[in-house]
Amino acid sequence: MFIAIIGTKLSGKSTVQRYLKSSQFPGNIRDEPVTFTSAVGMSEYTTRNWRSNFVTLDLNNIEDLQLFVKRPFFMLVSVDAPLLDRYMRYNGLQKFVHLHVVNDFDTIASLHSHLDDLDLLDPDRLRPSWDTYFMTLASLASMRSNCMKRRVGAILVRDKRIVATGYNGTPRGMINCNEGGCAQCNGTASHNEACLCLHAEENALLEAGRERIGAGAILYCNTCPCLTCTVKIVQMGVTEVVYSLSYKVDDASARIFRDAGVQLRRHAPPPGPEDI
């Protein structure tokens, strides 16, 4: 007998296949799989050896199945499972996913085009580039921020070594911004009351100091620096700034960096599981 198993994703098709091989076909099914380049080749082989037992998961379209349904030794088994069960099994696999692709395309060509854009073979997906590595750390640093306006993180790097990290918030020893330490950020400031929060870039620069920054330093920031931070970055001798998210004064900051000979570029890592 030749049994082909079809069914929905995560319904248990492979489990049924293993059951048949171990319990129903013991000693009467090939231990080593036979491979074919086409369904025609599979049909010819199983027809010649119809007294043996075979099971497959690889007949998944009508054209291929039509070669077999006329055979008296062929059985098609459909395996399904409740949606909630399949969903729970899928969630168990999600933690291992590197990239999630939603196939809502009308044509195969459209799907192929989307896959071309994703560049699945980009090695950055399995081992992050230095840019992705440091930008991820900058985003992690931003999670320490308590500023009520936005969370920003910065990583100061030289020779691929971290010199200092920073995130935005009120100065050391003061009440945290989210506890009311900065009236400006909390919307309670008087007309002339300035923001008290230090920016992530400022904190990283202050932590490092000009002597530790040295030549060739790169600043990674999850948000493009504001004008105030831009002039301080230039003054401290940083030679390159890499950012991820845009800010409202990007053009002005870019002009200052350009005039000062500081390279500014935006980093866009390959999409992760939650991005596609």
C-alpha positions, 0 to 999 in steps of 0.5 A, spaced: 500 500 500 502 507 498 499 512 503 500 519 502 498 524 507 496 531 506 493 536 511 493 543 515 500 545 518 501 543 525 496 538 524 500 532 526 502 529 519 509 527 521 506 524 527 502 519 523 507 518 518 512 516 524 506 511 527 505 508 520 512 506 519 513 504 526 507 500 528 503 499 521 509 497 517 514 494 521 519 490 517 515 491 510 517 499 509 523 501 507 527 504 513 531 509 508 527 514 504 527 513 496 527 520 493 524 522 486 525 528 482 518 528 480 511 525 481 512 521 475 518 518 477 515 516 484 508 513 481 513 509 476 517 506 482 511 505 487 507 501 481 513 497 480 513 495 487 506 495 489 506 489 494 511 494 498 508 499 503 510 506 502 508 513 506 509 520 504 508 527 505 510 530 499 504 529 494 501 536 495 497 538 489 492 536 484 496 535 478 501 530 482 495 526 486 491 525 479 497 520 477 496 516 484 488 516 485 487 511 479 492 506 482 488 500 486 494 500 492 494 508 493 490 511 499 490 519 501 489 520 508 487 527 510 490 529 517 487 536 521 487 538 528 482 544 531 485 551 530 486 552 537 491 546 538 495 548 531 495 555 534 498 553 540 503 548 537 505 554 532 506 559 538 511 553 541 515 554 535 515 562 534 521 563 539 525 559 534 523 564 528 528 568 525 524 571 520 516 571 519 513 572 512 506 573 511 504 570 504 498 574 502 500 575 495 496 574 489 501 571 484 508 566 485 511 572 482 509 577 487 512 572 493 518 571 489 519 579 488 518 580 496 523 574 498 528 578 493 527 584 497 528 580 504 535 577 501 534 571 506 541 569 505 544 576 508 549 573 513 546 579 518 540 575 520 544 569 523 550 573 526 549 581 526 554 586 523 557 590 528 552 596 526 546 591 528 550 589 534 551 596 537 545 599 534 541 593 538 545 595 544 543 602 543 536 600 543 537 596 549 540 602 553 534 606 551 530 602 555 533 604 562 531 611 560 525 614 564 524 621 560 517 622 559 518 625 552 521 619 549 526 613 550 533 614 547 540 610 548 547 611 545 553 607 545 560 610 544 565 605 540 572 605 538 575 600 535 569 596 535 570 596 543 564 600 547 567 606 551 561 608 554 553 608 554 548 613 555 540 614 556 536 620 557 534 622 563 534 627 569 541 628 572 544 624 577 541 625 584 535 628 582 528 626 581 527 621 575 523 625 569 517 620 570 517 621 577 516 629 576 523 631 576 523 635 569 517 639 569 518 641 562 517 633 560 511 633 564 508 639 561 508 642 568 513 647 567 512 655 567 514 659 561 521 660 562 523 653 565 528 649 561 528 641 560 532 638 565 533 632 562 540 630 559 540 626 552 543 619 551 548 622 547 550 627 552 551 622 558 555 617 553 560 623 552 560 625 559 561 618 561 567 617 556 570 624 556 574 627 551 581 623 552 577 616 552 573 618 546 580 619 542 580 618 534 576 614 530 570 614 535 563 612 533 557 614 536 551 609 535 544 612 537 537 609 536 535 616 534 538 621 530 541 627 535 538 633 536 542 640 534 544 641 541 547 634 542 550 634 534 555 640 536 557 637 542 558 630 538 562 634 533 566 638 539 568 631 543 572 629 536 567 623 534 568 621 527 562 618 525 554 617 528 550 612 526 542 612 528 536 608 527 530 613 528 529 619 525 528 626 529 525 632 527 531 636 526 535 631 522 536 636 516 540 641 520 544 636 524 546 633 518 548 639 515 552 641 521 555 634 521 557 635 514 560 641 515 564 638 521 567 632 517 563 627 521 560 622 517 552 621 519 548 615 516 542 611 518 542 604 519 537 599 517 538 592 519 534 586 516 527 585 518 526 581 524 520 576 526 516 581 528 517 586 522 514 582 516 
